[in-house]
């Protein structure tokens, strides 16, 4: 079967460059918005400011995110995860079941939590200030806390009910872990009380097993 003489093969449209450009713009927006939110607060930060700092038009920001609350939500998501990969937090958490020693388990968990809070706690303070008066931010708060609590439930399930203190169900143990390692408590220690992040990590690694584990497992 012959082909038409001189005809050129049709080139497939490759939109990889367009996707890369869009992702770069989105990163610029989040990298510009994050310090603005932290330094100025949510209300004082405008889309126009974010646009000017990121060199991305306000129209593009609205088209991409829809609202300033959505920009904050994405900034918090990125801070929680530490990058722009879409891998969920629960899949990034260390697998405690791979470690037999309980002290080593909680040391690993405490380091993971401390590193996350160093990134996200300043933005969480912004969110907490606005949530009571902004339904969109309150929805963000509820969703985010649900994700963090799911991570705690994942860890507790790896410890198993036989490792927990008498009378402490896995659900209650999850509540305890979620509360003790919550971002606002990290802020209390490191901002209000002047602890270093490393001091917080050491405290958390000691506090969690004492609150959760049977006494005979602490030695």
N, C-alpha and C positions, 0 to 999 in steps of 0.2 A: 504494500500500500504506500503510495507516494504522498509526499507533503507538498504544499504549494511552494514553489521556488522563491527563496528570499524571505519567507515568513519567519518572524522571530517568535520564540516560545513565549507564551503569556506568563508574566511574572506574578507570582502570588503576592497579595498585599500583606505586608508584614507590619503589624501594629505594635511590635515590641518597643520601638523607640517612643511611640506615643505613650505607652503604658509607663515606661521608665520616666518620661518627662512629668507625667501626672503624679507618680509616686514621689518624685523629687520635690514637686510643688507642695504636696501634702506634708512632707517632712519639714520643709521650710516654714510652713504655717505653724506646725506644732512646736518647732524649735524656737520660733519667735514668740508664740503665745505663752509658753510655759513660764519664762521669767517675768513677762508682763503680768500674768495672773498672780504670781507669787509676790512680786514687788508692789503692785498697785491694788490688788484685789479684783474680784470678778466685775463688780459694778463699774469701776473706773476704767477698766480695760475695754476698748472698743474694737469692733471689727476693722475700722479704718486704721487704727494703730497697728493691729496685727498685720494688715495688708501692707502698710508702709514698711514695717520692719522685715517682713518676709519677702518683699518684692513680688507679691502675688496680689492680684486685684481683689477688691472686696467682693465683686460679683462672683469671682471664681471661688472664694471662700464660702459664700452663701450657697453656691451651686453644689459644692462638694459636701459641706457639713450641714447646711440648713439653718443653723443657729449658733450663737455664741456658746450656749450650753453644750451643744454637741462638740464644739472645739475643745472645751474643757474636759468633756468626757473622753475624747480621744487622747488628750494630753495625759490624763490619768491612766488610761489603758496602757499607753506606751511606757509610762513611768513604772507601773506595776510589773510589766513584763520585762522592761529593760531594753527593748528593741522594737522593731516594727514587724517582726514575725507574728503571724496570727496563731501560733501554737498556744492553746489555752494555758492559763496559770497552773491548773491542776496537773497538766502533763509535764510541767517544768519542775514541780516540787520534788525534792529528793525522796527516793523510795526508802523509807525507814526499815522496811522489812528486809532489805539487803544487808542490814547491819545488826549483828546479834547483841552488841553491848548497848544497854539503854542510855548510858551517859553519852556515848558517841552519837546515838540517834538524836538526842536533844541538842547536842552541840551543833550538829549539822542543820537541824531545823532552825535553831536560833540564828545561825549565820545567814541562812536563806531569808529569814524574816527581816533581820537587820539590814541586809543589803537592799531588800525591797523597800523598806520604810525610808531609808536614806534618799531614795529616788522619789517616792510618792508622798511622803508625809507633808511636805510644804503645800502641795496641791490639795491634799485632803483637808488641810486647814481652810483653804479657800472655799472648798465645797461645803464644809460644815457651816461656815459663816452665811452662806447663801441659801442652803437647802430649806430652812424653815419658811422662806418667803417665795421660793421659786419652785413650782411643781416639777419642772423639767429637771432641775438639779436634784430634787428629792427622789425622783425616779432613778436618776443616775446613782445616787447614794444607796438606794435599796438594792439595785442590781449589783453594784460593786461589792457591797457587804455580803450579798448572797454568794458571789464567786469566792470571796476570801473564806467564808464559813465552809463552803464545799471543800476547799483545800484542807481546812482543819479536820473535817469529817473523814477525809481520805487518810490523813495521818493517824487519827484515832482508830480507824478500822484496821490499820496495819499493826497497831499495838495489840489489839484483841481484847475482848471483855475480861479475860482471866488476868490480864496485867493491871487492870484498873482497880482503884481503891474500892473496898466493899461498899455497896450501895450506890456506886457511881456508874450510871448507864453510859453507853457510848454517846447517846444524844446529849446528856448533861456534860460529859467530858468534852464534847465538841464545843458546847457553850462556854465552858471554862477556858479552853484553849483559845477560842476566838476572842474572848474578852481580854485575856492576859496579854495576847500578842497584838491587840488592836492598834491601828496607827495612832489614835489619839493618846494612848498610854505612852507610846514611844515619844510623842511630842512633849508630854508632861515631863518625862525623865530628861530628855535631851535639850529642851528649850526652857521649861520652867525651872528645872532643878539643876541644869548645867552638866548632866552626865555626858560622857562621850558615847558615840555609837558603840564602841567596843565594850564599854562598861555595861551598857544596856544589853548587849549580846550575852555577856557573861552572866548577868543576872537572870535573863530569860532562860538560858540553858540550865540553870540551877532551879529556878522557880517552877517550871513546867513539870518536871518529874515529881517534885514534892507535892504538887497539887493533884497529880493524876495517878501516879503509880502506887501499887501496894508497898507497904513499908519494907518488906523483905527484898524488894527489887532495887532499893536505893543504895544498898551497900556493895 
